[in-house]
């Protein structure tokens, strides 16, 4: 099982390889792109990109010299016709330099790149929200060679995809935070910063009202207040427990290391660490945490039962309280819970209205 780690600077490659990374992903915003379009939307990141296009050649050589692979991220959900032309030129340059794969989400861009026949892999970004067999088959037909699964898929769903589409590689999230909802279908509420930004990141003010117009009962008010408190706690966990770390520097936050044996048994070839914008030390500790977990799985065997792996993984950060909440888990089934168990549902008769 390969560990896929992010880089945003050339100096990060060697220490991350030493920490146990097998593959890297990065992005670059060419000067010509900025001059022409005035936006950094090559890969949905204004920052945390390689500083210039010439860095790509250095990064590819550095990773290859260390026996590793490098993928280039171009995963905005949509591009204009003019932007697609520019990205095809960037992809061609990446291929000439010997790059290993591109990560894309826009199906038009994926199709265009596949038709060019470049000698690199095409990895479908998690932004494409590929959650079922039919969607996976669609992207496979377009030319995807690996599918990076979106967050919060169940192990059963992942195993079904792998079983029905054996020709495609699959990659799953294993560590660190990201969108708390479903970034791949987030179009209207992920607003530009000047319009308020993403609603999941801000404390929007809102009122609850019954759809029948009557006043909320005392029990309903208490229930909604409790639900809001639990929601804020869930957000805290999903945003890295306040971006805190252990004494050893291991990060808290969204995590799936307990599920590594189950992911391998399901046929997942690679696990992804999120966080292109993280400092190098956090990236190193993230890779080390996952590497220790994979090494432990290989030592005890993926079919030796989940108890040993649970005890080992939770002991790495001495985070039994965090882990027992279930709110950090990408794959809560490993704890004997389902995703539905982690949700507290209302009656459906009350709506929240923004002030």
Residue pairs with C-beta under 8 A, 6 or more apart in sequence:
1 260
1 263
1 264
1 268
1 269
1 270
1 271
1 294
1 297
2 22
2 23
2 269
2 270
2 271
3 20
3 21
3 22
3 23
3 174
3 270
3 271
3 273
3 287
3 290
3 291
3 294
4 21
4 22
4 23
4 24
4 25
4 71
4 171
4 270
4 271
4 272
4 273
5 16
5 21
5 23
5 24
5 25
5 273
5 283
5 286
5 287
6 24
6 25
6 26
6 48
6 273
6 274
6 275
6 276
6 278
6 283
7 13
7 16
7 24
7 25
7 26
7 50
7 59
7 276
7 283
8 26
8 47
8 48
8 49
8 50
8 276
8 277
9 50
9 51
9 280
10 50
10 55
10 58
10 59
10 62
11 280
12 280
12 283
13 24
13 59
13 62
13 63
13 66
13 68
14 62
14 66
15 280
15 284
16 24
16 280
16 283
16 284
16 287
17 63
17 66
17 68
19 283
19 284
19 285
19 287
19 288
19 291
20 287
20 288
20 290
20 291
20 294
21 68
21 287
22 68
22 69
22 270
23 68
23 69
23 70
23 71
23 100
23 270
24 59
24 63
24 68
24 69
24 70
24 71
25 70
25 71
25 72
25 73
25 103
25 276
26 49
26 50
26 59
26 70
26 71
26 72
26 73
26 276
27 42
27 43
27 45
27 48
27 49
27 50
27 72
27 73
27 74
27 276
28 42
28 49
28 50
28 51
28 52
28 53
28 55
28 56
28 72
28 90
29 40
29 42
29 43
29 49
30 42
30 52
30 53
30 86
30 90
31 52
31 53
32 86
33 42
33 86
33 90
34 40
36 82
36 86
37 82
37 83
37 86
40 46
40 47
40 49
41 76
41 79
41 83
42 49
42 73
42 74
42 76
42 87
42 90
43 49
43 73
43 74
43 75
43 76
44 75
44 76
44 127
45 276
45 277
47 277
48 276
48 277
49 276
50 56
50 59
53 90
53 93
56 72
56 93
56 94
56 97
56 99
57 97
59 70
60 70
60 97
60 98
60 99
60 100
63 69
63 70
64 70
64 98
69 100
69 101
70 99
70 100
71 99
71 100
71 101
71 102
71 103
71 121
71 123
72 90
72 91
72 94
72 99
72 101
72 102
72 103
73 102
73 103
73 125
74 87
74 90
74 91
74 102
74 103
74 104
74 109
75 103
75 104
75 105
75 106
75 125
75 127
76 105
76 106
76 127
77 105
77 106
77 127
77 184
77 187
78 106
79 87
79 106
79 108
79 109
84 106
84 108
84 109
84 112
87 109
88 112
88 113
88 116
91 102
91 113
91 116
91 118
92 116
92 118
94 102
94 118
94 120
95 118
95 119
95 120
99 120
100 120
100 121
101 120
101 121
101 122
101 123
101 145
101 146
102 113
102 120
102 121
102 122
102 123
103 123
103 124
103 125
103 148
104 110
104 113
104 122
104 123
104 124
104 125
105 124
105 125
105 127
105 128
105 184
107 128
107 138
107 139
107 142
110 122
110 124
110 139
110 142
110 143
110 144
111 142
111 143
113 122
113 143
114 122
114 142
114 143
115 143
121 145
121 146
122 143
122 144
122 145
122 146
123 144
123 145
123 146
123 147
123 148
123 171
124 130
124 139
124 144
124 146
124 147
124 148
125 148
126 148
126 149
126 150
126 151
126 173
126 183
126 184
126 272
127 150
127 183
127 184
128 135
128 139
128 150
128 184
129 135
129 150
129 182
129 184
129 185
130 136
130 139
130 147
130 149
130 150
131 149
131 150
131 153
131 157
132 157
132 161
133 160
133 161
133 164
133 165
136 147
136 161
136 164
136 165
136 168
137 165
139 147
140 147
140 165
140 167
140 168
144 168
145 168
145 169
146 168
146 169
146 170
146 171
146 269
146 270
147 161
147 168
147 169
147 170
147 171
148 171
148 172
148 272
149 158
149 161
149 170
149 171
149 172
149 173
150 182
150 183
150 184
151 173
151 178
151 179
151 182
151 254
151 330
152 182
152 330
152 339
153 172
154 331
154 333
154 338
154 339
155 259
155 262
155 263
155 266
155 331
155 333
155 334
156 333
158 170
158 172
158 263
158 266
158 268
159 265
159 266
159 267
161 170
162 170
162 266
162 267
162 268
163 267
166 267
169 269
169 270
170 267
170 268
170 269
170 270
171 268
171 269
171 270
171 271
171 272
172 256
172 263
172 268
172 270
172 271
172 272
172 330
173 254
173 256
173 271
173 272
173 274
173 330
174 255
174 256
174 257
174 260
174 263
174 271
174 272
174 273
174 290
174 330
175 251
175 253
175 254
175 255
175 256
175 257
175 271
175 273
175 274
175 286
175 289
175 290
176 240
176 251
176 253
176 254
176 273
176 274
176 275
176 278
176 286
177 238
177 239
177 240
177 253
177 254
177 274
177 275
178 254
178 274
179 186
179 200
180 200
180 234
180 235
180 238
180 239
181 200
183 190
186 198
189 198
189 199
190 198
191 197
191 198
191 199
196 202
200 235
204 354
205 354
205 355
206 352
206 353
206 354
206 355
207 352
207 353
207 355
208 216
208 220
208 224
208 350
208 351
208 352
208 353
209 216
209 350
209 351
209 353
210 216
210 220
210 349
210 350
211 349
211 350
211 351
212 349
216 224
216 350
220 350
223 346
224 346
224 350
226 344
227 344
227 346
230 344
233 325
233 327
234 327
234 342
236 242
237 253
237 254
237 322
237 325
237 327
237 328
238 253
238 254
238 327
238 328
239 253
240 251
240 252
240 253
240 254
241 252
241 253
241 322
241 328
243 251
243 253
244 251
244 252
245 251
245 252
245 282
245 285
246 252
246 317
246 318
246 319
248 285
248 317
249 281
249 282
249 285
250 285
250 286
250 288
250 289
250 316
250 317
251 282
251 285
251 286
251 289
252 317
252 319
252 322
252 328
253 328
254 274
254 328
254 329
254 330
255 328
255 329
255 330
256 263
256 271
256 329
256 330
256 331
257 289
257 290
257 293
257 313
257 316
258 306
258 309
258 310
258 313
258 314
258 323
258 329
258 331
258 334
258 335
259 330
259 331
259 333
259 334
260 271
260 290
260 293
260 294
260 297
260 309
260 313
261 297
261 302
261 303
261 304
261 306
261 309
262 306
262 331
262 333
262 334
263 271
263 331
264 297
264 302
265 302
265 303
271 290
271 294
273 283
273 286
273 287
273 290
275 282
275 283
275 286
278 286
289 316
289 317
292 316
293 309
293 312
293 313
293 316
296 309
296 312
296 313
297 309
300 308
300 309
306 334
310 334
310 335
314 320
314 323
319 328
322 328
323 329
323 335
324 335
326 332
326 335
326 337
326 341
326 342
327 342
329 335
329 337
329 342
332 338
332 339
332 341
332 342
